[in-house]
């Protein structure tokens, strides 16, 4: 598990701007969804080209948070990356930013019949959860997926972001979601990438400028406060 160390400067900016550490410390469960990003074999299974070993360590927190959300009437969305139909419309990434061998392996492993496309077997995916495929780092960018429409149709305005990699697909999706006017919380101990430095750099940059950063326990407490506030209203 990553050692969380958010920049003191980011903490200072947030408390100066907001007067408190967490802007979303009371979350309305029925308007909330958790996006679990790229917890699929390509990034989680040992030996795969995109393996992020620490991703296996966050699975219990993801499953615990998902269970807490379901109990409160929230929604859980599992999002994975697929390479189907991206050879032409995302050629810059594949052809310019990786070797030919890695390009071909990525295309094959994350196509819909590839082992890398399959969800990690320890994910607690339930029938009531949604499963969505994206074709870019961000799930929200044009032509990547239908996740925005899916969330809007359910009246969701708040997102908890978990999964891998913290500084790539999770950060890209979280930032774009905020730009689309969602309230976004990155869940610090339900995210993983290659190093602590990369993980904490993303959390520090996101915090205060784009949204909130909370641990799994803090997010569950925020949901509990939101549930109580709704009941008392």
Beta strands, then each sheet from edge to edge (+ up, - down):
strand 1: 32-37
strand 2: 75-81
strand 3: 130-134
strand 4: 158-164
strand 5: 183-192
strand 6: 212-214
sheet 1: 3+ 2+ 1+ 4+ 5+ 6+
end
